[in-house]
Amino acid sequence: MKLSPSVTFRVVAAWTLILVAMAVLAFAGRAAQARRAPAPSGGGEAALQFTLQAKYAAAMAGLVSMQPKPADAPVSGTPAPQSSQPQHAQLQQLFDALEKIAETPTQRLRLVPIAGALLGKSAALARLDARTADETAADAALAADAVALRGWYADGVIDAAGRVRLEARHGWFARLAFGAAAAPESPAWWSAYGAGLGVIALAVTGVVALAVGVVLLLLAARARRRGGLRAAHVPPKNADEGAAFIELFALYLASFIGFSLALSATGGGLFDSWWYVPVLLLVLLAIVRSGTAWATLRQGLGLHTGRGLLREIGAGVVGYVTGLPLIALGFIVTAMVTRAGGAPADHPLLHDAGGDALHTFALYALACGFAPLVEETMFRGALYHHVRGWAGIAFSAVLTALIFAAIHPQGLSGVPALMAIAIVLALLRAWRGSVVASMTAHALSNAVPVTLLLLAQI
């Protein structure tokens, strides 16, 4: 696509603005990290992993507890010791894995209810005996918690004040201690094991979806080789049209970063992002008033229903499942980078989970509504459409994914995982033409971590 001098200037100016905006974002991100208090050992992502893994392990014990028990089963703790040897060995392995990642004195104390749920009250008491003198002396509140837990597991008795204090300080872990021996499917039982069963259900669904995704990916590759899988996206017709879309993306990125910095300076939170919608509408209006017809803008952004709204939504679901093998590979690389010494990936959502039902609804609406709508319109809409005017599908997908990953707040460790997700979304745009499919896949992708965060909180 040959560019006239005026169009060349517009494109260069737009890309310069994009690079400057990304540099400002990177600098602001480092400054925010410097101002933020260092996360304590076992905090943040490590705490989330410990809690989710603990709930998964406890739910496995809960499933065992639903099996018929001998008449002499203990009052406190689950009947794990009465389970079959293979089951007991599996529960022991789950506990050993948790013991390896328990980094803080609080997490090590919380291993007591886990031991009681998985291996019985004698294991819980043994875990209490294993606490070091340093741990006992370092925190008087934890020492008091340990005394209360000992009374519960040794005698099955705890005073009301001690119970309230344990639940206030340790949340679900305390509820697990008190509900582990409850009758299966009773309210106390669900309080102890319900969230963990949700983690198991999500994990099983993920494994099945990944297996299906491998098959679908092989079928898609075969169909592509035979010419049966064609791109519906149509690149810009001329250089002037392509320039308009990179200008739109540059204005979006600069305005969004400016809006985010303003929120940060005024103490605004993640949920205040909704106020960006009027700003985005003004950006779109500016491009339309500059001479780009609304029909051209709508087609280039992919803001249409393609071959039908429901069909495009279905294509988004199928496309997301098909892309899961690539996404899984991206997360594996992210895990390897983190283990090699990179800072763990972080996200504001880690600090905004929890709250009442309205807060939960707002969190899902933000992650699965606002973010897919805005980001797909701009990244897989404007940016991909522009790049596709002078590059092939593969390069356009990778470049768009790189910029998408770079501006997100997860840090360098999160780039491989984010790029993998973004490549899948770009390929969906290429395949369908409409961004409805990529919006659907984006919403599904965000729903998974948000659900895990909420399962960790309840």
ABEGO torsion letter per residue (X at the ends): XBBBAAAAAAAAAAAAAAAAAAAAAAAAAAAAAAABBBBBBGBEAAAAAAAAAAAAAAAAAAAAAABBBBAABBABEBAAAABBAAAAAAAAAAAAAAAAABABAAAAAAAAAAAAAAAEAAAAAAAAAABBAAAAAABAAAAAAAAAAAAAAAAGBBBAAAAAAAAAAAEAAAAAAAAAABBBGBAAAAAAAAAAAAAAAAAAAAAAAAAAAAAAAAAAAAAAAAGABBBABBBBABAAAAAAAAAAAAAAAAAAAAAAAAAAAAGBBAAAAAAAAAAAAAAAAAAAAAGBBAAAAAAAAGBBAEAEAAAAAAAAAAAAAAAAAAAAAAAAAAAAAAAAGBBBBBBAAAAABEEBAAAAAAAAAAAAAAAAAAAAAAAABAAAAAAAAABBAAAAAAAAAAAAAAABAAEAAAAAAAAAAAAAAAAAAAAAGBAAAAAAAAAAAAAAAAAAAAAAAX
